């Protein structure tokens, strides 16, 4: 039965197994950062300045959400047949229904990313420098909407921090992934020291964005070729959204499962059918 303590524990184990699989660091991920060192050297100053401005805009997301903030008014569109219109109503849904909504959302975003990657891949290295901030924005939007599907509100600054940590997780190495998972495991704890540790990460948000950019190095190498970059750009951006969608689903799913396990322990949860 969906929602029973046994079912929740079994699903939690699946997420934890997925987390262990993410610890494998491919050597080429490090080697692949070289193309971006070359790109920084060759790219005209005005394009580098444009990248800087766009990345600065992402920094505003942490504080206010900025132009990247998603609205919970979208909830009804994610659950069109259920009449769900608020986070409170979403929180009453079985987790498998949340999973279905996230899978549909990710599928739609992958189509959008494919089109975006193809469009920005036409011009080679010059449009590539524009593609990176655009893709960051699309992934932020996707993570926020995944949060909404699981009953969390991106209007809450705390949720925006969780989303940034999810983004950081995707581009981190083995040690980084382990550290992030440890932080996220403390995310909903009342421990003030734990909260301060996580909040201190806000100071390094810019480094997070540049690390994320570098992580695309080897994947974006062939997108630097004009025209041919159309094919590579479409494939790579679709893959990027797939990765962020998978990570967002698993990390938010784990959070929701643990939340319901705690409620179950306190006899505050009713069985889902």
GUVEX-74126 format. One line per 5 residues: number of its first residue (from 1); their letters; for each residue x, y, z of N, C-alpha, C. Coordinates in Angstrom, 3 decimals. Each point is the difference from the previous one (the first is absolute). Layout:
NUM> a> X:Y:Z:X:Y:Z:X:Y:Z  ...
//
This chain:
1> xxxxx> 0.859:-1.197:0.000:-0.859:1.197:0.000:0.893:1.244:0.000  -0.252:0.883:-0.973:0.766:1.242:-0.078:-0.219:0.837:1.258  1.094:0.381:0.621:-0.119:0.850:1.178:0.202:-0.752:1.299  -0.006:-1.341:-0.041:0.249:-0.765:1.221:1.464:0.180:0.376  0.315:-0.261:1.245:1.376:0.167:0.466:0.944:-0.926:-0.770
6> xxxxx> -0.456:-1.222:-0.278:0.837:-0.950:-0.732:0.279:0.503:-1.407  -1.029:0.521:-0.656:0.161:0.517:-1.366:0.948:1.194:-0.011  -0.159:0.902:0.962:0.856:1.181:0.077:1.460:-0.383:0.217  0.251:-0.966:0.868:1.366:-0.450:0.267:0.610:-0.640:-1.246  -0.804:-0.746:-0.725:0.481:-0.638:-1.229:0.363:1.053:-1.048
11> xxxxx> -0.858:1.029:-0.132:0.265:1.066:-0.965:1.195:0.847:0.412  0.177:0.196:1.298:1.158:0.739:0.505:1.283:-0.734:-0.355  -0.020:-1.330:0.110:1.171:-0.812:-0.345:0.348:0.164:-1.476  -1.006:0.105:-0.861:0.242:0.183:-1.432:0.707:1.324:-0.270  -0.437:1.051:0.694:0.627:1.313:-0.180:1.438:-0.037:0.496
16> xxxxx> 0.232:-0.650:1.131:1.352:-0.084:0.556:0.922:-0.795:-0.918  -0.529:-1.027:-0.661:0.793:-0.758:-0.973:0.376:0.902:-1.172  -0.947:0.825:-0.430:0.275:0.954:-1.092:1.097:0.974:0.411  -0.038:0.471:1.240:1.011:0.934:0.487:1.394:-0.620:-0.069  0.113:-1.279:0.346:1.296:-0.671:-0.043:0.518:-0.088:-1.432
21> xxxxx> -0.905:-0.194:-0.934:0.398:-0.088:-1.406:0.563:1.325:-0.510  -0.437:1.101:0.593:0.451:1.324:-0.448:1.426:0.307:0.441  0.571:-0.836:0.833:1.334:0.267:0.539:1.121:-0.322:-0.981  -0.336:-0.622:-1.122:1.025:-0.331:-0.987:0.405:1.249:-0.767  1.280:0.344:0.062:0.515:1.168:-0.709:0.751:-0.453:-1.245
26> xxxxx> -0.491:0.427:-1.138:0.640:-0.363:-1.249:1.202:0.905:-0.239  1.140:-0.587:-0.300:1.237:0.754:-0.213:-0.181:1.103:-1.039  -0.778:-0.290:-1.020:-0.157:0.970:-1.095:-0.736:1.250:0.433  -0.706:-0.069:1.122:-0.687:1.196:0.477:1.028:1.082:0.361  1.126:-0.427:0.597:1.038:0.954:0.348:0.739:0.478:-1.245
31> xxxxx> 0.360:-0.962:-0.862:0.712:0.337:-1.221:-0.820:0.945:-0.868  -1.315:-0.160:0.073:-0.881:0.772:-0.854:-0.112:1.462:0.344  0.596:0.432:1.096:-0.075:1.410:0.349:0.973:0.837:-0.827  0.918:-0.662:-0.719:0.971:0.721:-0.809:-0.635:0.862:-1.089  -1.054:-0.494:-0.699:-0.596:0.840:-1.042:-0.453:1.359:0.512
36> xxxxx> -0.452:0.065:1.260:-0.471:1.274:0.511:1.143:0.930:0.361  1.160:-0.555:0.323:1.170:0.851:0.226:0.392:0.652:-1.319  -0.103:-0.775:-1.081:0.290:0.535:-1.329:-1.048:1.026:-0.386  -1.267:-0.314:0.277:-1.081:0.905:-0.362:0.149:1.341:0.691  0.362:-0.016:1.292:0.176:1.247:0.736:1.109:0.844:-0.611
41> xxxxx> 1.004:-0.675:-0.527:1.152:0.707:-0.565:-0.327:0.630:-1.340  -0.817:-0.679:-0.793:-0.299:0.463:-1.352:-1.252:0.864:-0.112  -0.916:-0.173:0.918:-1.277:0.691:-0.121:0.153:1.516:0.182  -0.617:0.786:-0.876:0.072:1.464:0.113:-0.515:0.482:1.355  0.541:1.120:0.462:-0.349:0.527:1.322:-1.488:0.254:0.150
46> xxxxx> -0.644:0.518:-1.038:-1.418:0.352:0.133:-0.864:-1.233:0.240  0.416:-1.150:-0.540:-0.758:-1.226:0.241:0.260:-0.503:1.417  1.255:0.093:0.459:0.306:-0.388:1.373:-0.777:0.857:0.989  -0.116:1.302:-0.312:-0.759:0.899:0.871:-1.474:-0.401:0.034  -0.515:-0.421:-1.144:-1.406:-0.426:-0.074:-0.236:-1.220:0.885
51> xxxxx> 0.944:-0.946:-0.048:-0.111:-1.193:0.849:0.000:0.405:1.465  0.898:0.932:0.345:0.084:0.451:1.387:-1.296:0.615:0.481  -0.627:0.801:-0.861:-1.270:0.649:0.360:-1.092:-1.042:0.234  -0.071:-0.971:-0.903:-1.030:-1.035:0.122:0.211:-0.854:1.243  1.258:-0.307:0.312:0.275:-0.790:1.203:-0.316:0.809:1.251
56> xxxxx> 0.271:1.318:-0.043:-0.364:0.858:1.135:-1.507:-0.011:0.221  -0.760:-0.060:-1.095:-1.454:-0.047:0.123:-0.436:-1.273:0.743  0.705:-1.090:-0.264:-0.322:-1.241:0.686:0.262:0.136:1.499  0.993:0.803:0.346:0.279:0.220:1.414:-1.163:0.654:0.714  -0.728:0.854:-0.709:-1.158:0.651:0.600:-1.113:-1.001:0.319
61> xxxxx> 0.050:-1.127:-0.690:-1.013:-1.031:0.235:-0.015:-0.447:1.453  1.187:-0.129:0.588:0.087:-0.441:1.389:-0.763:0.932:0.923  0.184:1.293:-0.197:-0.592:0.981:0.905:-1.479:0.247:-0.267  -0.371:0.158:-1.256:-1.376:0.407:-0.316:-0.711:-0.915:-0.990  0.751:-0.860:-0.665:-0.594:-0.814:-1.052:0.179:0.655:-1.354
66> xxxxx> -0.010:1.328:-0.016:0.214:0.745:-1.233:-0.914:-0.450:-1.127  0.521:0.082:-1.212:-0.791:-0.377:-1.172:-0.105:-1.511:-0.156  0.726:-0.733:0.834:0.004:-1.456:-0.115:-0.982:-0.667:0.953  -0.693:0.780:0.809:-0.885:-0.580:1.009:-1.267:-0.579:-0.628  -0.279:-1.245:0.314:-1.225:-0.647:-0.462:-1.126:0.272:0.989
71> xxxxx> -1.216:-0.044:-0.498:-1.159:0.277:0.840:-0.761:-1.277:0.323  -0.482:-0.091:1.242:-0.790:-1.164:0.401:-1.373:-0.010:-0.676  -0.311:1.055:-0.729:-1.270:0.034:-0.731:-0.019:-1.048:-1.112  1.171:-0.563:-0.296:0.097:-1.018:-1.038:-0.492:-1.368:0.479  -0.226:-0.129:1.285:-0.341:-1.308:0.569:-1.129:-0.689:-0.755
76> xxxxx> -1.046:0.733:-0.308:-1.160:-0.594:-0.676:0.381:-0.625:-1.334  0.977:0.598:-0.706:0.400:-0.527:-1.307:0.780:-1.304:0.134  0.606:-0.233:1.150:0.751:-1.231:0.212:-0.917:-1.146:0.420  -1.153:0.340:0.568:-0.969:-1.006:0.423:-1.376:0.353:-0.587  -0.111:0.021:-1.338:-1.226:0.468:-0.662:-1.255:-0.804:0.309
81> xxxxx> 0.169:-1.274:0.329:-1.176:-0.856:0.220:-0.373:-0.151:1.468  0.765:0.657:0.881:-0.228:-0.192:1.433:-0.573:1.224:0.694  -0.048:1.126:-0.701:-0.525:1.213:0.611:0.863:0.543:1.117  1.311:-0.317:-0.033:0.919:0.457:1.040:0.463:1.419:-0.318  -0.102:0.900:0.986:0.336:1.399:-0.260:0.911:0.628:1.041
86> xxxxx> 0.436:-0.750:0.989:0.860:0.575:1.037:1.022:-1.029:0.465  1.057:0.494:0.635:1.033:-0.898:0.526:-0.578:-0.920:1.059  -0.951:0.520:0.765:-0.625:-0.806:1.049:-0.722:-1.202:-0.611  -0.663:0.219:-1.128:-0.711:-1.093:-0.661:0.979:-0.981:-0.628  1.098:0.516:-0.541:1.023:-0.875:-0.575:0.551:-0.933:1.074
91> xxxxx> 0.216:0.521:1.193:0.581:-0.788:1.090:-0.889:-1.147:0.460  -1.242:-0.006:-0.430:-0.908:-1.081:0.353:0.001:-1.113:-1.048  0.680:0.250:-1.135:0.014:-0.970:-1.090:0.978:-1.138:0.275  -0.242:-1.168:-0.564:0.967:-1.102:0.093:1.282:0.393:-0.750  1.131:-0.441:0.487:1.274:0.331:-0.634:0.061:-0.468:-1.453
96> xxxxx> -0.530:-1.173:-0.359:0.039:-0.410:-1.411:-0.690:0.993:-0.941  -1.048:0.669:0.463:-0.654:1.001:-0.836:0.909:1.216:-0.191  0.744:0.337:1.034:0.972:1.086:-0.120:1.073:-0.371:-1.019  0.438:-1.277:0.053:1.033:-0.475:-0.922:-0.468:0.122:-1.451  -1.240:-0.347:-0.250:-0.551:0.073:-1.361:0.008:1.437:-0.500
101> xxxxx> -0.397:0.934:0.867:-0.019:1.416:-0.376:1.404:0.483:-0.342  0.987:-0.426:0.790:1.394:0.406:-0.242:0.519:-0.594:-1.300  -0.345:-1.241:-0.275:0.455:-0.643:-1.235:-0.560:0.731:-1.232  -1.263:0.407:0.060:-0.604:0.734:-1.114:0.671:1.357:-0.166  0.246:0.664:1.120:0.664:1.302:-0.028:1.386:-0.110:-0.629
106> xxxxx> 0.780:-0.985:0.450:1.353:-0.179:-0.523:-0.015:-0.317:-1.490  -0.969:-0.797:-0.419:-0.122:-0.319:-1.421:-0.226:1.246:-0.839  -0.865:0.892:0.460:-0.268:1.238:-0.725:1.223:0.903:-0.029  0.721:0.071:1.135:1.181:0.856:0.063:1.126:-0.529:-0.885  0.082:-1.316:-0.162:1.030:-0.564:-0.870:-0.254:0.402:-1.454
111> xxxxx> -1.260:0.059:-0.376:-0.333:0.441:-1.358:0.413:1.462:-0.204  -0.279:0.832:1.002:0.359:1.410:-0.076:1.517:0.163:-0.049  0.716:-0.776:0.818:1.464:0.078:0.028:0.595:-0.442:-1.329  -0.609:-0.993:-0.635:0.476:-0.474:-1.301:-0.082:1.118:-1.034  -1.112:0.706:-0.021:-0.189:1.116:-0.929:0.977:1.125:0.301
116> xxxxx> 0.175:0.298:1.275:0.909:1.076:0.405:1.437:-0.339:-0.379  0.421:-1.237:0.254:1.357:-0.419:-0.318:0.278:0.034:-1.487  -0.996:-0.383:-0.781:0.161:0.034:-1.454:0.128:1.440:-0.489  -0.796:0.883:0.572:0.008:1.406:-0.422:1.329:0.677:0.316  0.505:-0.232:1.195:1.245:0.648:0.410:1.226:-0.743:-0.530
121> xxxxx> -0.189:-1.212:-0.511:1.128:-0.762:-0.527:0.380:0.388:-1.413  -0.870:0.730:-0.670:0.250:0.369:-1.396:1.240:0.876:-0.133  0.187:0.928:0.934:1.076:0.978:-0.124:1.320:-0.386:0.619  0.148:-1.247:0.460:1.267:-0.429:0.556:0.343:0.662:1.313  1.265:0.383:0.181:0.507:0.485:1.276:-0.706:1.257:0.485
126> xxxxx> -0.419:0.877:-0.928:-0.599:1.265:0.414:-1.389:-0.195:0.614  -0.815:-0.833:-0.630:-1.321:-0.260:0.580:0.087:-0.964:1.175  1.084:-0.780:0.080:0.204:-0.893:1.137:0.111:0.798:1.293  0.682:1.143:-0.058:0.156:0.806:1.204:-1.334:0.553:0.489  -0.968:0.079:-0.882:-1.343:0.439:0.381:-0.818:-1.188:0.484
131> xxxxx> 0.261:-1.151:-0.583:-0.756:-1.207:0.314:0.157:-0.420:1.461  1.201:0.164:0.545:0.269:-0.467:1.364:-0.907:0.690:1.030  -0.071:1.352:0.036:-0.905:0.638:0.964:-1.470:-0.328:-0.262  -0.370:-0.140:-1.273:-1.385:-0.348:-0.313:-0.342:-1.388:0.538  0.936:-0.917:-0.138:-0.231:-1.357:0.493:-0.063:-0.024:1.520
136> xxxxx> 0.838:0.805:0.632:-0.058:0.117:1.464:-1.386:0.464:0.435  -0.515:1.008:-0.701:-1.321:0.524:0.329:-1.080:-1.052:-0.166  0.083:-0.780:-1.081:-0.998:-1.046:-0.258:0.068:-1.081:1.069  1.210:-0.334:0.435:0.126:-1.014:1.039:-0.522:0.507:1.344  0.237:1.278:0.286:-0.558:0.579:1.228:-1.522:-0.061:-0.027
141> xxxxx> -0.584:0.333:-1.135:-1.455:-0.052:-0.140:-0.500:-1.430:0.197  0.716:-0.950:-0.586:-0.414:-1.398:0.107:0.053:-0.481:1.441  1.062:0.331:0.711:0.119:-0.410:1.400:-1.087:0.637:0.863  -0.307:1.249:-0.268:-1.062:0.657:0.769:-1.339:-0.684:-0.216  -0.276:-0.349:-1.255:-1.284:-0.620:-0.297:-0.068:-1.423:0.550
146> xxxxx> 1.129:-0.668:0.073:0.040:-1.309:0.658:-0.326:0.180:1.483  0.561:1.047:0.602:-0.296:0.293:1.405:-1.498:0.201:0.195  -0.608:0.749:-0.896:-1.438:0.269:0.080:-0.799:-1.295:-0.105  0.432:-0.891:-0.889:-0.701:-1.279:-0.180:0.039:-0.860:1.263  1.031:0.199:0.820:0.108:-0.763:1.252:-0.517:0.785:1.200
151> xxxxx> -0.642:1.128:-0.266:-0.643:0.738:1.088:0.854:1.039:0.693  1.090:0.431:-0.632:0.884:1.010:0.592:-0.105:1.299:-0.803  0.193:1.110:0.668:-0.228:1.315:-0.611:1.314:0.752:-0.235  0.382:0.236:-1.265:1.228:0.737:-0.316:-0.020:1.455:0.470  -1.175:0.502:0.371:-0.055:1.354:0.550:0.723:0.077:1.339
156> xxxxx> 0.153:-1.148:0.640:0.722:-0.098:1.268:1.494:-0.009:-0.301  0.740:0.916:0.586:1.449:0.097:-0.255:0.700:-1.312:0.328  -0.487:-0.687:1.004:0.584:-1.283:0.390:-0.082:-0.992:-1.165  -1.115:0.006:-0.717:-0.157:-0.914:-1.126:0.926:0.367:-1.145  0.242:1.290:-0.194:0.904:0.417:-1.071:1.418:-0.465:0.307
161> xxxxx> 0.355:-0.034:1.271:1.311:-0.498:0.385:0.098:-1.503:-0.279  -1.063:-0.736:0.319:-0.021:-1.440:-0.271:0.172:-0.242:-1.495  -0.645:0.830:-0.808:0.073:-0.131:-1.452:1.418:0.253:-0.506  0.664:1.012:0.559:1.387:0.276:-0.384:0.900:-1.170:0.374  -0.271:-0.629:1.154:0.794:-1.151:0.408:-0.227:-1.179:-0.958
166> xxxxx> -1.223:-0.144:-0.500:-0.276:-1.042:-0.996:0.789:0.280:-1.276  0.033:1.251:-0.399:0.735:0.409:-1.187:1.490:-0.271:0.183  0.499:0.316:1.183:1.399:-0.217:0.309:0.323:-1.492:0.011  -0.931:-0.811:0.488:0.204:-1.437:0.085:0.294:-0.601:-1.368  -0.722:0.444:-1.011:0.145:-0.564:-1.340:1.403:0.222:-0.554
171> xxxxx> 0.620:1.145:0.310:1.302:0.331:-0.575:1.167:-0.301:0.930  -0.274:-0.522:1.194:1.060:-0.228:0.978:0.765:-1.299:-0.269  1.227:-0.092:0.562:0.761:-1.237:-0.077:-0.413:-0.900:1.166  0.723:-1.119:0.184:-0.387:-0.971:1.023:-0.075:0.624:1.387  1.067:0.688:0.392:0.039:0.610:1.334:-1.097:1.036:0.136
176> xxxxx> -0.199:0.780:-1.058:-1.028:1.033:0.038:-1.392:-0.582:0.144  -0.287:-1.077:-0.737:-1.316:-0.637:0.084:-0.269:-0.511:1.409  1.009:-0.619:0.603:-0.171:-0.535:1.361:-0.285:1.121:0.984  0.714:1.120:-0.143:-0.205:1.132:0.902:-1.397:0.583:-0.165  -0.452:0.103:-1.251:-1.323:0.565:-0.264:-1.087:-0.906:0.549
181> xxxxx> 0.148:-1.307:-0.181:-0.995:-0.938:0.522:-0.079:0.084:1.522  1.144:0.192:0.639:0.019:0.155:1.456:-0.754:1.262:0.405  0.247:1.086:-0.716:-0.687:1.258:0.298:-1.504:-0.130:-0.215  -0.382:-0.627:-1.097:-1.428:-0.129:-0.294:-0.702:-0.899:1.010  0.728:-0.959:0.560:-0.599:-0.878:1.011:-0.331:0.771:1.271
186> xxxxx> 0.651:1.145:0.194:-0.245:0.828:1.184:-0.943:1.158:-0.298  -0.458:0.063:-1.236:-0.708:1.188:-0.465:-1.250:0.327:0.810  -0.750:-1.012:0.361:-1.252:0.237:0.719:0.119:-0.214:1.499  1.241:-0.113:0.477:0.215:-0.189:1.429:-0.072:1.343:0.730  -0.453:-0.004:1.246:-0.112:1.240:0.771:1.345:0.532:0.500
191> xxxxx> 1.072:-0.776:-0.196:1.332:0.369:0.472:0.450:1.315:-0.645  0.166:1.037:0.764:0.373:1.312:-0.524:1.404:0.006:-0.587  0.918:-0.779:0.596:1.360:-0.064:-0.535:-0.009:-0.582:-1.409  -0.823:-1.028:-0.199:-0.099:-0.620:-1.324:-0.545:0.992:-1.015  -1.001:0.760:0.419:-0.590:0.990:-0.899:1.012:1.071:-0.377
196> xxxxx> 0.782:0.444:0.998:0.996:1.032:-0.278:1.064:-0.507:-0.970  0.355:-1.292:0.140:0.999:-0.582:-0.904:-0.504:0.022:-1.435  -1.260:-0.354:-0.175:-0.575:-0.021:-1.342:-0.138:1.413:-0.547  -0.467:0.918:0.837:-0.179:1.372:-0.439:1.323:0.653:-0.364  1.087:-0.424:0.646:1.311:0.578:-0.303:0.407:-0.306:-1.431
201> xxxxx> -0.591:-1.054:-0.567:0.311:-0.365:-1.373:-0.465:1.061:-0.982  -0.913:0.849:0.423:-0.475:1.065:-0.878:1.138:0.900:-0.448  1.003:0.157:0.851:1.108:0.869:-0.325:0.778:-0.513:-1.202  -0.102:-1.285:-0.252:0.762:-0.566:-1.098:-0.833:-0.302:-1.232  -1.163:0.631:-0.113:-0.888:-0.332:-1.110:0.641:0.266:-1.348
206> xxxxx> 0.840:1.048:-0.084:0.626:0.317:-1.281:0.955:-1.113:-0.436  0.754:-0.539:0.984:0.888:-1.108:-0.301:-0.798:-1.221:-0.461  -1.182:-0.168:0.584:-0.865:-1.106:-0.409:-0.337:0.122:-1.479  -0.338:1.218:-0.425:-0.395:0.214:-1.383:1.163:-0.235:-0.964  1.198:0.453:0.356:1.137:-0.189:-0.883:0.436:-1.465:-0.046
211> xxxxx> -0.115:-0.705:1.131:0.303:-1.422:0.014:-0.970:-0.738:-0.910  -1.257:0.416:0.077:-1.049:-0.583:-0.837:0.321:0.231:-1.469  0.445:1.194:-0.327:0.338:0.331:-1.375:1.146:-0.869:-0.491  1.044:-0.141:0.828:1.163:-0.789:-0.381:-0.345:-1.467:-0.204  -0.988:-0.473:0.750:-0.367:-1.415:-0.063:-0.493:-0.385:-1.390
216> xxxxx> -0.438:0.990:-0.783:-0.490:-0.266:-1.345:1.116:-0.049:-1.031  1.251:0.212:0.426:1.114:0.130:-0.926:0.049:-1.018:-1.117  0.217:-1.271:0.354:0.153:-1.016:-1.040:-1.292:-0.224:-0.766  -1.125:0.197:0.682:-1.289:-0.225:-0.648:-0.286:1.077:-1.046  0.512:1.204:0.260:-0.275:1.113:-0.901:1.072:0.185:-1.075
221> xxxxx> 1.067:-0.795:0.049:1.131:0.183:-0.905:-0.449:0.060:-1.462  -0.797:-0.968:-0.433:-0.403:-0.054:-1.393:-1.070:1.032:-0.351  -0.621:0.566:1.044:-0.991:1.039:-0.275:0.675:1.299:-0.429  1.321:0.073:0.171:0.721:1.191:-0.409:0.103:0.099:-1.521  -0.288:-1.096:-0.704:0.093:-0.009:-1.456:-1.291:0.553:-0.593
226> xxxxx> 0.064:1.121:-0.745:-1.211:0.574:-0.599:-0.762:-1.033:-0.830  -1.314:0.107:-0.005:-0.927:-0.870:-0.721:-0.036:-1.399:0.620  1.158:-0.694:0.070:0.029:-1.333:0.605:-0.429:0.084:1.464  0.238:1.176:0.611:-0.372:0.196:1.386:-1.490:-0.123:0.229  -0.787:0.137:-1.058:-1.463:-0.120:0.109:-0.363:-1.381:0.533
231> xxxxx> 0.599:-1.042:-0.598:-0.303:-1.367:0.412:0.516:-0.268:1.405  1.268:0.384:0.239:0.590:-0.237:1.311:-0.709:0.809:1.086  -0.335:1.242:-0.323:-0.673:0.856:0.978:-1.346:-0.564:0.418  -0.754:-0.494:-0.979:-1.312:-0.573:0.293:0.128:-1.213:0.912  0.949:-0.884:-0.326:0.184:-1.225:0.780:0.499:0.301:1.415
236> xxxxx> 0.985:0.902:0.096:0.624:0.282:1.295:-0.970:0.708:0.938  -0.760:0.961:-0.514:-0.943:0.715:0.857:-1.120:-0.915:0.475  -0.441:-0.887:-0.873:-1.027:-0.961:0.399:0.537:-0.894:1.112  1.245:-0.446:-0.159:0.635:-0.839:1.019:0.152:0.758:1.318  0.332:1.294:-0.091:0.185:0.808:1.209:-1.294:0.112:0.794
241> xxxxx> -1.107:0.217:-0.701:-1.295:0.099:0.680:-0.402:-1.357:0.564  0.333:-1.060:-0.721:-0.290:-1.339:0.512:0.739:-0.243:1.316  1.284:0.409:0.053:0.802:-0.193:1.216:-0.553:0.802:1.172  -0.345:1.270:-0.258:-0.489:0.844:1.087:-1.392:-0.457:0.432  -0.785:-0.491:-0.961:-1.327:-0.499:0.338:0.075:-1.242:0.874
246> xxxxx> 0.945:-0.895:-0.334:0.180:-1.217:0.792:0.475:0.333:1.407  1.000:0.893:0.095:0.528:0.372:1.315:-1.059:0.698:0.836  -0.726:0.948:-0.616:-1.039:0.719:0.722:-1.080:-0.934:0.512  -0.413:-0.933:-0.854:-1.037:-0.958:0.400:0.474:-0.853:1.173  1.196:-0.534:-0.101:0.502:-0.893:1.044:0.211:0.730:1.328
251> xxxxx> 0.602:1.190:-0.057:0.305:0.723:1.233:-1.267:0.526:0.675  -0.954:0.483:-0.793:-1.261:0.457:0.585:-0.855:-1.181:0.433  0.081:-1.093:-0.747:-0.760:-1.198:0.347:0.478:-0.558:1.343  1.331:-0.036:0.177:0.564:-0.469:1.260:-0.481:0.872:1.155  0.005:1.295:-0.230:-0.430:0.941:1.037:-1.459:-0.237:0.384
256> xxxxx> -0.828:-0.237:-1.007:-1.429:-0.230:0.262:-0.205:-1.338:0.718  0.744:-1.026:-0.407:-0.126:-1.313:0.641:0.384:0.086:1.471  1.132:0.660:0.293:0.441:0.139:1.390:-1.024:0.789:0.807  -0.549:1.018:-0.605:-1.019:0.821:0.671:-1.201:-0.855:0.380  -0.428:-0.871:-0.903:-1.166:-0.837:0.279:0.325:-1.134:0.965
261> xxxxx> 1.234:-0.471:-0.036:0.404:-1.010:0.980:-0.050:0.576:1.409  0.458:1.240:0.132:-0.033:0.655:1.309:-1.436:0.213:0.449  -0.863:0.376:-0.932:-1.414:0.181:0.325:-0.649:-1.330:0.367  0.423:-1.064:-0.718:-0.545:-1.328:0.281:0.377:-0.455:1.396  1.243:0.299:0.384:0.473:-0.367:1.337:-0.818:0.683:1.079
266> xxxxx> -0.427:1.216:-0.316:-0.791:0.766:0.969:-1.499:-0.242:-0.161  -0.325:-0.991:-0.846:-1.402:-0.349:-0.234:-0.816:1.166:-0.553  0.679:0.850:-0.809:-0.692:1.149:-0.561:-0.292:-0.171:-1.485  0.248:-1.198:-0.515:-0.202:-0.210:-1.427:-1.059:-1.070:-0.196  -0.828:0.182:-0.996:-1.015:-1.000:-0.311:0.495:-0.785:-1.198
271> xxx> -0.311:-1.293:-0.107:0.484:-0.835:-1.115:-0.470:0.541:-1.337  0.901:-0.065:-0.993:-0.351:0.375:-1.361:-0.403:-1.255:-0.742  -0.926:0.176:-0.844:-0.476:-1.156:-0.777:0.288:0.227:-1.463
//
